[in-house]
Amino acid sequence: MRSYGRASLSDFLEDRIVYRSLTPYDRNLPDLEQIRQRIGLPAGLTPRKNEPNYAHIITHLLRACRQEDSGKAQIDRLIFIGDTHLLDGTAYTNLCQVGGWPGLAFIGSEVNQPAQVRLSQTDGGQPLYLSNRWAALEDCDRYCAAQSLPVEDGAAVVIDMDKTMVGARGRNGQVIDQARLDAVEETVANLLGTAFDPVAFRATYDPLNQPEFHPFTADNQDYLAYICLILGSGLYPFDQLVAEVRAGRMVSFAQFIRSIEDEKKRLPPQLAQIHQEVFGYFQIDDPTPFKAFRRNEYRSTVRRFGSLDDAAPVEKLLAEEIVITQEVRVMAQEWRRRGALLFGLSDKPDEASIPTPALAAQGYPPLHRAVTHAVGE
């Protein structure tokens, strides 16, 4: 591994990216409300990455990009670059089906084993190129050409951001996770003040973050941060919650937060105010109801972009910075040179990805414009 200097994702994506709200950062593209009207999407619905309506929105944006670039909306094939077989594979399948495109998806995740490539396909029959090395992306490009799917003019390349373009899974993704954990801890500590116990916090957060409790937490970090806050306040004992979840008496986050609503008079004023904010967003089906946590996550994440000096050892960069995946960067630049359309996806909430107006005025960038080191083989 070596460092290839500093860069940002906007060097090759420009502002063609959507975060969780599905509002494109490129203001020349139609916004979500305009797309809703054109494709008949119900008002107030913001689909998630694995849902068919998500593919309808992204397909519309890809064609709008193509129209802006060349005056025609025709796209002949789709190439998808991601890091998770199930979630990214589903998003890729939906995009191919909605767009009516042939395609191929590269799914990368490094492991400490001999390099391996495996060809597979999704349940919908779309081909998958699975590799345990990000460096295999160059071979995948040649494979695409051999399969009559050349990544050049007429191709749309959709690239996942988190743990693909930055924080590559198996290589650097743990730094993204640590930034989020730091934000949860900072949020809970600030709200609990002197009552915060860091040891008790980790004894609560770590087990509840495991798959056993995902049916209860919905594997939603906003929900988990709120639960940790309430448990840290002493309003609801941790052992009691675990016992009730395992016994099937507490089955969902909705049940939990409504039980706190019934007891909110017992909360200190500051926590009662936060509860009311989270509960209000939850009632309108906002998937990221804990806004204070997500704003802290943005600051915690952007601090890890380019934070070390250029002489830092690669091992230190990979352990402490969120770095760009050099192999993805190189191929993206090459595909753009050939005339392919590039578009970025991130499932990270906008509040955790884009600075507030006050922070933007201080020079804080959205994550895709943040400069950091590029590291690769």
C-alpha positions as CSV (number, residue, x, y, z in Angstrom):
1,M,0.0,0.0,0.0
2,R,1.1,3.6,-0.6
3,S,-0.3,7.1,-0.4
4,Y,-1.0,8.8,-3.8
5,G,-1.3,12.4,-2.3
6,R,-4.5,14.3,-1.6
7,A,-7.7,14.4,-3.5
8,S,-11.4,14.7,-3.1
9,L,-14.3,12.8,-4.6
10,S,-15.5,15.9,-6.4
11,D,-12.4,15.8,-8.5
12,F,-14.1,13.2,-10.6
13,L,-17.8,13.3,-9.5
14,E,-18.1,17.0,-9.3
15,D,-21.4,17.5,-7.4
16,R,-23.2,14.5,-9.0
17,I,-24.0,12.7,-5.8
18,V,-27.1,12.1,-3.6
19,Y,-27.1,11.5,0.1
20,R,-30.0,9.9,2.0
21,S,-32.5,12.7,1.2
22,L,-32.1,11.9,-2.5
23,T,-31.7,15.7,-3.2
24,P,-28.8,15.9,-5.7
25,Y,-26.0,18.2,-4.6
26,D,-25.7,19.4,-8.2
27,R,-28.4,22.1,-8.3
28,N,-28.6,21.8,-12.1
29,L,-30.3,18.5,-11.7
30,P,-34.0,18.2,-10.8
31,D,-34.7,18.1,-7.1
32,L,-36.7,15.3,-5.4
33,E,-40.0,17.2,-5.4
34,Q,-39.7,17.7,-9.2
35,I,-38.9,14.0,-9.7
36,R,-41.8,13.0,-7.4
37,Q,-44.3,14.7,-9.7
38,R,-42.7,13.3,-12.9
39,I,-42.7,9.6,-11.7
40,G,-45.8,9.7,-9.5
41,L,-44.0,9.1,-6.2
42,P,-46.2,9.7,-3.2
43,A,-45.6,13.0,-1.3
44,G,-43.4,12.7,1.7
45,L,-41.9,9.3,0.7
46,T,-38.1,9.1,0.6
47,P,-37.3,5.5,-0.4
48,R,-34.2,3.7,0.8
49,K,-31.5,2.3,-1.3
50,N,-32.9,-1.3,-1.6
51,E,-36.4,-0.2,-2.7
52,P,-37.7,0.0,-6.3
53,N,-38.7,3.6,-6.0
54,Y,-35.1,4.5,-5.1
55,A,-34.1,3.1,-8.5
56,H,-36.8,5.1,-10.3
57,I,-35.4,8.3,-8.8
58,I,-31.7,7.5,-9.6
59,T,-32.6,6.4,-13.1
60,H,-34.4,9.7,-13.6
61,L,-31.3,11.6,-12.4
62,L,-28.9,9.6,-14.5
63,R,-30.9,10.4,-17.6
64,A,-31.0,14.1,-16.6
65,C,-27.2,14.0,-16.3
66,R,-26.9,12.4,-19.7
67,Q,-29.2,15.0,-21.2
68,E,-27.2,17.8,-19.7
69,D,-23.9,16.4,-21.0
70,S,-24.8,15.4,-24.5
71,G,-28.3,16.7,-25.2
72,K,-29.7,13.1,-25.2
73,A,-31.0,11.0,-22.4
74,Q,-29.9,7.6,-23.9
75,I,-28.0,5.3,-21.6
76,D,-27.0,1.9,-23.0
77,R,-25.6,0.1,-20.0
78,L,-25.1,0.3,-16.3
79,I,-21.9,-0.4,-14.2
80,F,-22.3,-0.4,-10.4
81,I,-19.4,-0.3,-7.9
82,G,-20.2,-1.2,-4.3
83,D,-19.1,-3.1,-1.2
84,T,-22.0,-5.2,0.0
85,H,-23.4,-8.1,-1.9
86,L,-27.0,-7.8,-0.6
87,L,-27.7,-4.1,-0.4
88,D,-25.7,-2.9,-3.3
89,G,-26.6,-6.0,-5.3
90,T,-30.3,-5.2,-4.8
91,A,-29.9,-1.5,-5.7
92,Y,-28.0,-2.5,-8.9
93,T,-30.7,-5.1,-9.8
94,N,-33.4,-2.5,-9.4
95,L,-31.6,0.1,-11.5
96,C,-31.1,-2.4,-14.3
97,Q,-34.7,-3.4,-14.2
98,V,-36.1,0.1,-14.0
99,G,-33.7,1.5,-16.6
100,G,-34.1,-1.5,-18.9
101,W,-30.3,-1.7,-19.1
102,P,-27.8,-4.6,-19.3
103,G,-25.1,-4.2,-16.6
104,L,-22.5,-5.5,-14.3
105,A,-21.7,-4.8,-10.6
106,F,-18.3,-5.0,-9.0
107,I,-18.6,-5.8,-5.3
108,G,-15.3,-5.4,-3.4
109,S,-14.4,-6.2,0.2
110,E,-10.8,-6.9,1.1
111,V,-9.9,-9.8,3.4
112,N,-6.5,-11.2,4.5
113,Q,-6.6,-14.2,2.1
114,P,-5.2,-14.9,-1.4
115,A,-6.7,-12.7,-4.0
116,Q,-9.8,-14.1,-5.5
117,V,-12.5,-13.2,-8.1
118,R,-15.8,-14.9,-8.2
119,L,-18.5,-14.4,-10.9
120,S,-22.1,-14.7,-9.8
121,Q,-25.4,-13.1,-10.4
122,T,-28.3,-11.5,-8.6
123,D,-31.7,-13.1,-8.0
124,G,-32.8,-11.1,-11.0
125,G,-30.1,-12.6,-13.2
126,Q,-27.8,-9.6,-13.4
127,P,-24.1,-10.4,-13.4
128,L,-21.9,-9.8,-10.4
129,Y,-18.1,-9.5,-10.2
130,L,-17.1,-10.3,-6.6
131,S,-13.6,-9.7,-5.4
132,N,-11.6,-9.6,-2.2
133,R,-9.2,-7.0,-3.6
134,W,-10.1,-3.5,-4.6
135,A,-7.2,-3.7,-7.1
136,A,-9.3,-6.2,-9.1
137,L,-11.4,-3.2,-10.4
138,E,-8.9,-2.8,-13.3
139,D,-9.4,-6.5,-14.3
140,C,-13.2,-6.0,-14.0
141,D,-13.0,-3.1,-16.4
142,R,-11.4,-5.4,-19.0
143,Y,-14.0,-8.1,-18.2
144,C,-16.8,-5.5,-18.9
145,A,-15.3,-4.8,-22.4
146,A,-15.1,-8.5,-23.1
147,Q,-18.8,-8.9,-22.2
148,S,-19.8,-6.1,-24.6
149,L,-20.3,-3.7,-21.7
150,P,-17.4,-1.3,-22.3
151,V,-17.2,1.5,-19.7
152,E,-17.1,4.4,-22.1
153,D,-19.6,6.8,-23.8
154,G,-23.1,5.5,-23.3
155,A,-22.3,3.8,-20.0
156,A,-23.5,5.1,-16.6
157,V,-21.3,4.3,-13.7
158,V,-23.0,4.4,-10.3
159,I,-20.5,4.3,-7.4
160,D,-21.3,3.9,-3.7
161,M,-19.5,6.4,-1.5
162,D,-19.3,4.9,2.0
163,K,-16.8,2.0,2.3
164,T,-16.3,2.1,-1.5
165,M,-15.0,5.4,-2.7
166,V,-13.9,6.3,0.8
167,G,-13.2,4.0,3.7
168,A,-12.9,0.9,1.6
169,R,-14.5,-2.1,3.2
170,G,-11.9,-4.5,4.6
171,R,-9.2,-1.8,4.4
172,N,-10.3,1.5,6.0
173,G,-14.0,1.1,6.7
174,Q,-13.4,0.8,10.5
175,V,-12.5,4.6,10.6
176,I,-16.0,5.5,9.3
177,D,-17.5,3.3,12.1
178,Q,-15.3,4.9,14.7
179,A,-16.3,8.4,13.6
180,R,-19.9,7.4,14.1
181,L,-19.3,5.8,17.5
182,D,-17.4,8.9,18.6
183,A,-20.4,11.0,17.6
184,V,-22.8,8.8,19.6
185,E,-20.6,9.0,22.6
186,E,-20.1,12.7,22.3
187,T,-23.8,13.4,21.9
188,V,-24.8,11.2,24.9
189,A,-21.9,12.7,27.0
190,N,-22.9,16.3,26.2
191,L,-26.5,15.7,27.1
192,L,-25.9,13.7,30.3
193,G,-23.1,16.0,31.6
194,T,-21.6,14.8,34.8
195,A,-24.0,11.8,34.9
196,F,-22.2,10.3,31.8
197,D,-20.3,7.1,32.5
198,P,-18.1,6.1,29.5
199,V,-17.7,2.5,30.7
200,A,-21.4,2.1,31.2
201,F,-22.1,3.7,27.8
202,R,-19.9,1.1,25.9
203,A,-21.4,-1.7,28.0
204,T,-24.8,-0.5,26.6
205,Y,-23.9,0.5,23.1
206,D,-21.8,-2.5,22.1
207,P,-24.3,-5.3,22.8
208,L,-27.3,-3.4,21.5
209,N,-25.3,-2.8,18.2
210,Q,-25.2,-6.5,17.6
211,P,-27.4,-8.4,15.1
212,E,-29.4,-10.0,18.0
213,F,-31.0,-6.6,18.8
214,H,-31.4,-5.4,15.2
215,P,-35.1,-6.3,15.1
216,F,-35.5,-4.0,18.1
217,T,-33.2,-1.1,17.0
218,A,-34.0,-1.6,13.3
219,D,-30.2,-1.4,12.9
220,N,-30.8,2.4,13.0
221,Q,-28.0,4.4,14.6
222,D,-30.3,7.3,15.5
223,Y,-32.5,4.9,17.4
224,L,-29.5,3.3,19.1
225,A,-28.1,6.7,20.1
226,Y,-31.5,7.7,21.6
227,I,-31.8,4.4,23.5
228,C,-28.3,4.8,24.9
229,L,-29.2,8.3,26.1
230,I,-32.3,7.1,27.9
231,L,-30.5,4.2,29.5
232,G,-27.7,6.5,30.6
233,S,-30.2,8.8,32.2
234,G,-31.3,6.0,34.5
235,L,-35.0,6.3,33.4
236,Y,-34.9,2.7,32.0
237,P,-32.5,0.1,33.3
238,F,-30.3,-1.7,30.7
239,D,-30.8,-5.2,32.2
240,Q,-34.6,-4.7,32.2
241,L,-34.6,-3.6,28.6
242,V,-32.4,-6.6,27.5
243,A,-34.7,-9.0,29.4
244,E,-37.8,-7.5,27.9
245,V,-36.4,-7.6,24.3
246,R,-35.3,-11.2,24.7
247,A,-38.7,-12.2,26.2
248,G,-40.6,-10.5,23.3
249,R,-42.2,-8.0,25.6
250,M,-40.3,-5.1,24.0
251,V,-40.4,-5.7,20.2
252,S,-39.7,-2.4,18.5
253,F,-38.2,1.0,18.9
254,A,-41.6,2.4,18.4
255,Q,-42.8,0.6,21.5
256,F,-39.8,1.9,23.4
257,I,-40.0,5.6,22.5
258,R,-43.8,5.6,23.2
259,S,-43.1,4.1,26.6
260,I,-40.7,7.0,27.2
261,E,-43.3,9.5,26.0
262,D,-45.6,8.2,28.8
263,E,-42.7,8.8,31.3
264,K,-41.2,12.0,29.9
265,K,-42.1,14.1,33.0
266,R,-39.4,12.1,34.9
267,L,-36.7,13.3,32.5
268,P,-34.5,16.4,33.3
269,P,-35.6,19.5,31.2
270,Q,-32.8,19.2,28.6
271,L,-33.4,15.5,28.0
272,A,-37.1,16.1,27.9
273,Q,-36.5,18.6,25.1
274,I,-34.3,16.2,23.2
275,H,-36.9,13.5,23.6
276,Q,-39.6,15.7,22.3
277,E,-37.5,16.6,19.2
278,V,-36.7,12.9,18.5
279,F,-40.2,11.8,19.1
280,G,-41.6,14.5,16.8
281,Y,-39.4,13.5,13.9
282,F,-40.2,9.8,14.6
283,Q,-43.9,10.5,14.4
284,I,-43.5,11.9,10.8
285,D,-41.5,8.8,9.8
286,D,-38.2,10.6,9.6
287,P,-35.6,7.8,9.5
288,T,-33.0,10.1,11.1
289,P,-34.9,11.6,14.0
290,F,-31.9,12.3,16.3
291,K,-30.6,15.4,14.5
292,A,-28.2,16.5,17.3
293,F,-26.4,13.1,16.9
294,R,-26.2,13.3,13.1
295,R,-24.8,16.8,13.2
296,N,-22.1,15.6,15.6
297,E,-21.5,12.7,13.2
298,Y,-20.8,15.1,10.4
299,R,-18.2,17.0,12.5
300,S,-16.7,13.7,13.7
301,T,-16.5,12.3,10.2
302,V,-15.1,15.4,8.4
303,R,-12.4,15.8,11.0
304,R,-11.0,12.4,9.8
305,F,-10.6,13.6,6.2
306,G,-7.0,14.6,5.5
307,S,-6.2,15.1,9.2
308,L,-2.7,13.7,9.1
309,D,0.3,15.2,7.3
310,D,1.6,13.8,4.0
311,A,4.6,12.1,5.7
312,A,2.4,9.9,7.9
313,P,2.9,6.2,7.3
314,V,0.3,4.4,5.2
315,E,-0.6,2.2,8.2
316,K,-1.4,5.3,10.3
317,L,-3.5,6.8,7.4
318,L,-5.5,3.7,7.2
319,A,-6.0,3.5,10.9
320,E,-6.9,7.1,11.6
321,E,-8.0,8.9,8.4
322,I,-11.0,8.3,6.1
323,V,-9.1,7.9,2.9
324,I,-10.1,7.7,-0.8
325,T,-9.7,4.3,-2.4
326,Q,-7.1,4.9,-5.0
327,E,-8.1,2.0,-7.2
328,V,-11.7,3.4,-7.5
329,R,-10.3,6.9,-8.0
330,V,-8.0,5.8,-10.9
331,M,-10.7,3.9,-12.7
332,A,-13.3,6.6,-12.2
333,Q,-11.0,9.1,-13.8
334,E,-10.3,6.8,-16.7
335,W,-14.0,6.1,-17.2
336,R,-14.7,9.8,-17.2
337,R,-12.0,10.3,-19.8
338,R,-13.6,7.7,-22.0
339,G,-17.0,9.6,-21.8
340,A,-18.8,7.5,-19.2
341,L,-21.3,9.2,-16.9
342,L,-20.3,9.0,-13.2
343,F,-22.8,9.3,-10.3
344,G,-22.3,8.8,-6.6
345,L,-24.6,7.4,-4.0
346,S,-24.4,7.7,-0.2
347,D,-26.9,6.3,2.3
348,K,-25.4,8.5,5.0
349,P,-28.0,11.1,6.2
350,D,-27.6,14.6,4.8
351,E,-27.2,15.9,8.4
352,A,-24.1,13.7,8.7
353,S,-22.7,14.6,5.3
354,I,-23.4,18.3,4.6
355,P,-22.4,21.2,6.9
356,T,-25.0,23.5,8.5
357,P,-25.0,27.0,7.0
358,A,-23.0,28.2,10.0
359,L,-20.3,25.5,9.5
360,A,-20.3,26.1,5.7
361,A,-19.6,29.8,6.4
362,Q,-16.5,28.7,8.3
363,G,-15.3,26.7,5.3
364,Y,-16.5,23.2,6.2
365,P,-17.3,21.2,3.0
366,P,-19.8,18.4,2.2
367,L,-18.0,15.1,2.5
368,H,-17.6,14.6,-1.3
369,R,-15.7,17.8,-1.5
370,A,-13.5,17.2,1.6
371,V,-9.8,16.7,0.7
372,T,-8.0,13.6,2.1
373,H,-5.3,11.2,1.2
374,A,-5.8,8.6,-1.5
375,V,-4.4,5.1,-0.6
376,G,-4.2,2.0,-2.6
377,E,-2.0,-0.8,-3.9
